[in-house]
Amino acid sequence: GLGVCRKEDGLMCPSYQVTLEETHSTRGRANALRAAISGALPLESLTSNQMYEVLDLCLACKGCKAECPTAVDMARLKSEFLALYHAEHGVPLRDFLFAHIAKFSRFGSACAALVNFSTRTIFFRWIQEKLVGIPRQRTLPHFANVTFSEWFSKHPDPGFTETVVLFLDTYTQYQYPEVGIAAVDVLEAAGYRVNLVSEQVCCGRPMISKGLLKEAKALAETNIRVLTPYVEAGVPVVGLEPSCLITLRDEYLDFFPHDPRAKQLAKNSFTFEEFLVRSRGSDARPIDRIQFREADGSVLFHNHCYSKALIGSEPSNAMFEAAGIDVEEIDSGCCGMAGAFGYEIEHYPLSMEIAEARLLPAVRNGVGQGAQISASGLSCRTQIHDGADVLALHPAQILAKLIVNE
């Protein structure tokens, strides 16, 4: 390897930027895997506890896929390693719980009042730490009494001709429906009718992160099948959670490299920010159709690491600027939460060190100067809340507040 990952800025590699140890660099991990696969190490080392420790601090941020000169995709390599490792050693309880967050969120939402009360008690936090391995400092999700789809079922049809499919992620559905409601407000203000696809399932991202690839592939096949009729009809698919939406464009192509439906879905799937600023010939961009009032203050924006790596920050910055918002992007890499990573007790100290390196100081300084903090990823917003006690809003929420209702 060229050692580009051994740097102290940019996206790659967040764990190395804190530990400064070769083992925790992209090159170090790739070399360990190469040694096992090539025979330089015994074959059994490929699924050994030692190899697990080498890959354990990879946050799967996809920074290496964008910044490594040889395009090493350590996130993919880690998920494939975990699939082999779990096949030999079994799936730990905590990994199983995180991988099936959609299923458990459905239960949590059905008993929202009881679950929300219980998870705030000292006794429950002791249990989550001692029995499950989730540090008591972490805020567990607050479940909504009314899910997004329940709200949407009573939402009046605006009757517009142009349509988009909203790819409904677990977090918008069960925990933060206000993000989805804000997105509907913005999309309808741009003249679009929003569709939900009832047969759509979880994107599979949580399972991929924990190496449950067979189950994730089954979910991917379902989503490709149920979304294809809309894509073939020219209806774009828009997602609010970057990690979920980008899974449709990245891992689905790994699962089904020869399926034209997967390629078509990937080509017609957009993050919320991308969709609002995309140009189609002489047509006005969706965001240019919306009338916004003048913003009261500036926005300090933290972009999701998947978006930074595979899309870039231009769509987000262009979206805020088109709405007349004075925006500044925080110069930071991964927030350190990285899905379930920051919820795991053995990773909590490193998670917070990564956040404190650049993100959290910038957040505190921005709030002190009166800026509104925004982040598109739920993990990022949770990290900002837990680390700086600051409520960060999804970009859709910020835009929705500024819409001029005629």
N, C-alpha and C positions, 0 to 999 in steps of 0.2 A: 504494500500500500504506500501511497504518497504521503500519508500523515496529515492531510488537510484537516482531518477530524480533530487533530491535536491543537485546537485554537480556542481562544477564550471569548469569542463573540460569535454572532450568527446563530443559526438554529442548531447546527451539529457541533458537538454532541453534548446535551445538557448535563449528563452525569459526569462526563470527563471534565467539563468546565468547572465543576465543584471539586472533584477528587484529584484531578490532574494525574491519574494513574492510567498507564497504557492499557491495562486490562479492561478499563471502562471506556475505552475509545472504540469507535466503529472498526478501526483497523485491528485492534486487539481481539475483539469478538470474532471478526471475520477470519483472522488467522487461526484462532482456536478451532473454529468449525472446519476450516480447510485442513488443518492437521488431522482431525478425526476422520474426515471423509477420504483424504488421500492415503491414509494408512500410516502416517507418521506417528499417530497415536493409536492405541488399540481401538478396535471398532466399538467396543462396549463403552468407550469414553464419550461417544456421541450422545448417550442418554444417561450419563453419570451425574451425580450430585455436583461434581466439580464443574462440569459444563453448565449446569443450571446456575451456579454462582457467577460464572463468567457473563451469562446473558441476563442475569436477574435485574441489573440496574439499567438495562435498556428501557427507555420510556416509550419506545415505538412511536416517536414523534414524526417520523418520515423525513427528518431533516437531512439524513444521509442520502436519501433517494434524490434529493434536489441538489445537494452541495458536494457530495463525493464525486471526484472526477471519474470514478469507475461505476457510479450509480449503484452502489451497494444498497440494497433494500433490507436493512436490518430488521425493520418491523415485520416484514414477511418472513425472513429467516427465523426470527424468534417465534412467531406463531407456528411455523412448521416444526421447529425444535420442540415446542411445548406439546404439540400433538404426539410426537414420538415419545417424549418423556412421560406424559400422562398415560399413554398406552402401556407403558412398562410399570409405572409407579402408582397409577391411579390418580383421579382428579380430587384435589383437596376440597373440603367443604366450602371454604371461602371463595375459591375459584369458581365452584359450581354456582354459588349464590350470585356472584358478580356476572357470570356469563348469562344467567337466566334472569337478569334484572327486569326484563319486560314482563315475565310471568309473575314475579313477586311484586312488581309495581301494580299489577292488576288487582292482586289481593290487597295490597296496602291501600289502594284507592277505595276499594269496596268497604274497608273498615277505617276510613281516613281519621275520624275523630279519635278512635281508640289508639291507632298506631301513632298518630302525631303526639298524643299525650304521653304514651309509653316511651317513645324514643327520646323524650326530653328529660326523663327522670335520671337521677344519679345511678340508681340500681341498673337500669337498662344500659347506660353507658359503661358501667363496670362489666356487664355481661358481654357487650359488643367488643370490648377490649380483651378480656380474659378468655372468652370462649371462641370468638370469631377472628380476633386479631385486627380489629379496626380501632385505631386510637380514639380515646374519649374526647380528644380535642376536636375531632372532626364533626361537622354538622351533617347529620343524615337528612335525606330528602324529606320535605314536607309534602304530604299528599293532598291533592285538591279534592274537595267534597264533590265538585262537579267536573268531570273530565272534559277535555276539549271537544271530543266527538259528541258528548251529550249537549254541550253548548251549541255546537255547530248544527245539530239536528233541528234546533229551534230557530236557527238564524235564517232570516228571510232571504230568498233568492233574489239577487239584484237584477236578474234578467239580462245580463250582458251576453254578447255573442262570443267574445274572446274568452277562452278558458285556460286555466292552469290546474294541474294536479298538485296539491300540497302533500309532500311525502311526510307523513305524520310520525315523528320519532317518539320514543317512549317517554321522554322527559316533558315534551310539550303536552302529550296526551294525559299523563297522570300527575305530573308534579307542577308544571308551570304553564297551564293553559292560557294565562295572560299573554304569553309570548305569541302563541298561535292566534289569539284574538287580535292582537296588534298587527300581525302579519296580514290577516284577512282584511282589516281596515285599510292597510296600505295598498294591497293588491286591488281591492275594490275601488279605491280612490283613483287607481291607475286605469280602471275600466275593465278589470278581469273578474270573471266568475270563478270562484274557487271550488274545486272538486276534491272530495276525499274518496279514496278507493277502499271500500269496506274490507276487501280480501287482503289488503296489504298487511304484511307482518313486519316484525323487527328487522332492521337491516342486517343483523348478524354481527355487527362490529364488536359487541361485548364478548361473543363467543370466539371470534377470530383472535382477539387480544389474549384470551386464555387458552388458545390452542384447540378449541373444540370445533375443528374445521369441518367435520362431516355434518354436524348440526347446522353450522353457519351456511354451508353450501346448500342445504335443503331449504333454508329460508331465502337464500338468494334466488334459487330456482323458482320459488313461489312468487317472489316480487317481480322477477323478469316476466313471468307468465301473465300476471294480473295487470302489469303496467304497460305491456307491449301494445294492447289495443289503443291506448291513449297516445302513446308515442307514435304509432303508425298513422294516427289521425292528425298528427302535427301538434298535439297538446304538450307543452313543456312540463317537466317535473321539477318542482321547486322545493328545496329543503331548508330548514331553519337551523339545524344542528350540523355544522360542517363535517364532523367525523362520520355521521350517518350518510349524508349526501355523497361525500367523496368515496365512501365504500362502494356505492353504485358505479362509480367511474374507475375505481382502482381494483379492489379485490374481486369484484364480480367478473372482471375480464381475466383475472387469474384463474378463477373457478371454471369459467366457460370461454376459453380463448378462441374457440372456433364457432361459437354461437352468434350469428348475426344479430339476434335480438338483444344480446348483452351489449354489443357494440353500439347498436342503435339507442339503447337506453342510456348508455354512458354519454353519447353525443348530445342527448336531449335532456340531460339533468343539470340543474344549475343551483348554486347556492342562492339564497335570498338576495344578496348583494349583487352577484353576477347578473341575475335575471333583471333586476331593476335598471341596470345601466347597459344592457346589451343592445346593440344597434342592429336593425334589420332593414337594410337599404335606406330608403328615404323616410321610413316611418320614424316617428318620434320615439325615443327611449321611453320605457314604461314610467320611469321616475319623472320625466319631463311633462307628463300628462297631469301630474299632481300639483295642486296649489298649496304651498306651505306658508305659514306665517313666519315672521322673523324669530329666530331662536334667541332665547334669553342669555345663553352663555355658550361656552366652547365645550367640545367633547374630546376626551382623551381615550383613544381606542387601542385595545389589545387584540390583535388578530390571532386566531386559532393557528396552532403550528401546522396542521394539515393544510389549511388555506395558504399559509405562508410558503410552504414547501411546494405545493402542487398547483396553486393558482396565482399566488402573489397578492399584494395588498392594493393594487390599483383599483379593482372593483369596489372595495370598501371605501377607499378614500374618495373615489369619484362619486359614489352614492351620497356620502355626507355632503360633499361640496355642491352637488346638484340640488340638494335640499336647502342650501344656503347656510350650512352649519360649519363653523370654524372648527376643523378637526386636526388633531395631532396624533400620530401613531406612536405608541410606546416602543422604544428601541429595546426590545427584549426577545428572547427565544421562547422556548416552551415554558409555560407557567409553572411546571413542576407537578401538577396534579395528574395529567395524562390518564384520564379515565379512572380506572381503579387503583392505579399505582400509588397515588398519594393517600388513598384510604387504607393502605396496608401498613400495619404498625412498624414493620422493619424498614419501610421506605419513608415513613413520615419525616424523620429528620432531614434526609436528603431532599425530599420534596420541598420542604420549607426553605432549605438553603438555596435551592435553585430559584425559588420565588423571590427570596430576599436579595439575590444578586443584582437584579435589575428591575423586575416587575413591581414588587411591592413598594420600594422607595419611590418609584415614579408615580404610583397610585396615590400615596400619601401626599406627595408634593403637589400633584394635580388637584386633589380635593382641597388642599390648603389654599390653592389659588382660585377655587370656585368652579373647577371643571366637572362635568358629568362623566363618569367612567362608563365605558361601554365595552362589551366583549361578546362575540357571537357564540362562543362555546360555553356550554354549561359547566364543564370542568374548570374553565378559566374563571367564570363568575363565582364558582364555589371557592376556589383558591383565594380570590380577592376578598371574598367575604370572611373566610376563616383566618386569613393572614393579616388583613388590614381593617376588618370590621366595616367594610364599605360595600354598599349595594351597587353592583354593576348591572346595567341594563343591556338587553339585546338590542341591536340596531333597529329592529322593527318597532320596539317600544318607543324609542326616541323619535323615530319618524312619525309614528301614529299620533303622538302628542302635538305635532306641529301641523297636522292636516287642517286646512281651512274647510269647514263643512258648509257647503252652500245651501 
